[in-house]
Amino acid sequence: MARRIESKLWVPREFVIVILALSLCRVSFSQQDEQIQAQHQTEEIYEEIYDKNITVSTDTDVFLECSIVSPTYLDWQKDNNAIEVSNAYHEGRVYIIKGEGLLVLNAQYGDRGHYMCLAIRHHHMIQVMIFLDVVPSSDENRPLRSYPVECGVPRIRGKIIGGKVTEEGQAPWMALLWNTRENMHFCGGVLLNQRWVVTAAHCFVRFKYDIKDHMEVRLGEYDLFKEEGTERILRVEQLIINPEFDKDTYDSDIALLKLIQPVTYTDFIVPICLPSEIRAMNLLQARTRGFITGWGRTAEITTTTTRYLRRVRLLVMDQRTCNARHRDVITNRMFCAVSDDRPAARDSCFGDSGSPFAVRDDKRWFLIGLVSWGIGCARHRFPGVYTRVHRYTHWINSLIGDDTDTCAGLQERVSELTSQLTRQEEEISQLNEQLLIKERQLNESLSRSAQTTEQRDVPTTLDTTQPSVDLRRSTPPLELRIPCRQGSCAHVGGFQVRALCVEDFCSCESPYYSRESCLPRYGSCVIKHDDPSAPATPSYQDETQQTYSCRARDNPKYRVFVLAVHEGNRHTRPPTAGDMEVELEGSPPQDSARGFVLVLASYEPVNWHVLLVGELVIDQIIMIAHFPSAVTITGPDGEVQTDVPILTSTDPCGYGNDSGGSGDTPGMLRVINETVGPVESFTGTYRAEKWTLNMDEARWLPDPD
């Protein structure tokens, strides 16, 4: 929220909130604020200031918003220096997006600091003050800073014996789940911090009783037949299964266990690191080597688990092959891994569920996947399937973030925050001085501009009080470029496109895909990501979904609207149709000569339920589906309409993002163009269960491109 101020003193309230929340420091700025406000009640209000703090982990992309419509003057600074002179700007990691904000790619610790966006619009000076804090990606997983423990770093060095059995302490984050009622081990898990263990959700499906009351988590375990003194056995206080877990498809196969008390770190008990999104995507590229550990069966034909903790080396399989091997049941929250082409095939097996797929990077071990499911064990044509943990990092941190402190740790953090507050108060004082300097510069700029315009023959339609300032070139807000990964663009590509790495960014060489964004295009339909003016809005479980959309108006005969999805509200094998509700809003078109054509496209089978609101009339429906789908149309009176012509087609189909997939959005647009002419609006998303489409022409304007 913006707050107008009458004072030049800017005090972030976030610092006050932090100290009050700790209940250990009794500092209050409320009286000081009231005195300042009373002192300056009569001063003129001429500026608006927005202030906020943002904290991100290293290697994370972050967007600093400064949304100013049609600014006359716009300037970005970091720590009182222009952005253009920074190393990050010249490295191509920082982009100024005019009227939108500042995009920082792959944030590093050097990007930490105070950012200021200064804009002039309609005689008002608007400032956006943002403090960006960049912390190491492992900090959020480090349970207590008072403990000299680094996540993902074993304290004991050793070797793998024959590539099979580990040495003690080589996987100190490994957890064993033990069923005390049946006296047996049933799954593995991974230690995230002193109170939390992550595992697979399907581990708890088969039990007819409350397994939480009959479960132990064993840490520091190695030999199941021998007590070595390194083990710690803890009960479970809380079992949390991811709400999106599908027991039929094993999608979102992840769960969290909260231990009844914190565990003490030892040489044999150390947490693993959670990777950032960018690091995880890099480590999940095909042929990346990782290791799984567990006490599961050593072969498909045996019924006994192993005595010792074992480790197996596997390679990440490319996603297309993974999907083909398992006949299209792989979602974007799964990946496959296979044996590294050695004579003895290796794989995870029964009893390994929930165990980690870990990859070593930058001298640390990161949790990339969890053993989820497979067909048999070590079968050549059916690789094991793993849950992509990085898809659930936000969910994990939202649950474990408040349970990592003890009294000692809190005291240490209070001391640390107090020191930080002192430094920030000094920085605030410097910012206040900078604000005064900016005010003087602004007044001088306005004065010079007014003197200059008086001497020119300026048309009366221009505002002569606004300064004439040349703005920098900026990246188009909806065509952000895709950075290369390790000098490659293997993560970008589609049905008819090949991406090359050109000057650290991916460039798509195809007449059917935009060079900058690598999104599909056909004729005047240029697909963009999350265009806010798209007339169609999809949702799934009451949450708005990201979209790929285009807009055009060059069809004199029909107004053609396309709604495209990969799948509806369910994902099963064999595929069964999911329900999709489409609510059409808007008034009849002003140009009555043009009819409405609604195109419904999907890869998975979908039962489309179209509801007409008001006096809208559909002249024709085109249904494109790889699997058999159906559509019903209900009028405003609740009656089912059966007189609307329906054309059907099986291929090609696509929902607008063909990168790394088999979708053919340009091919689908070509078929539509040859049938009813160019589209007026295309909107696509991966998964949805409801659409709202407002076809009122007054609501949106065509894309000027």
Secondary structure, DSSP 8 states (H G I E B T S, - for coil): --EE-SSS----HHHHHHHHHHTS-----HHHHHHHHHHTTTS---EEEEEEEEEEETT--EEEE---SS-SEEEEEETTEEGGGSHHHHTT-EEEETTTEEEESS--GGG-EEEEEEEEETTEEEEEEEEEEEE-TTGGG-S-TTS---TT--SS----BTTTB--TTSSTTEEEEEETTTTEEEEEEEE-SSSEEEE-GGGGTS-SS-GGGGEEEEES--BTTS--S--EEEEEEEEEE-TT--TTT-TT--EEEEESS----BTTB---B---HHHHHHHTSTT-EEEEEE--BSSTT--SB-SB-EEEEEEE--HHHHHHHTTT---TTEEEEEE-S-SS-----TT-TT-EEEEEETTEEEEEEEEEE-SSSS-TTS-EEEEEGGGGHHHHHHHHTTSS--HHHHHHHHHHHHHHHHHHHHHHHHHHHHHHHHHHHHHHHHHHHHHHHHTS---TTS-TTS----------TT----B-BTTB-TT-B-SS-BEEEETTEEEE--TTB-TTT--BEETTEE-EES-TT-SEEEEETTEE---EEEE----SSEEEEEEEEEE-S---SS---EEEEEEEE----S-TTSEEEEEEEESS-EEEEEEE-TT----EEEEEESS--EEEEE-TTS-EE--S-EEEE-S----S--TTS---HHHHHHHHHHHH-S-SEEEEEEE-SEEEEE--GGG------
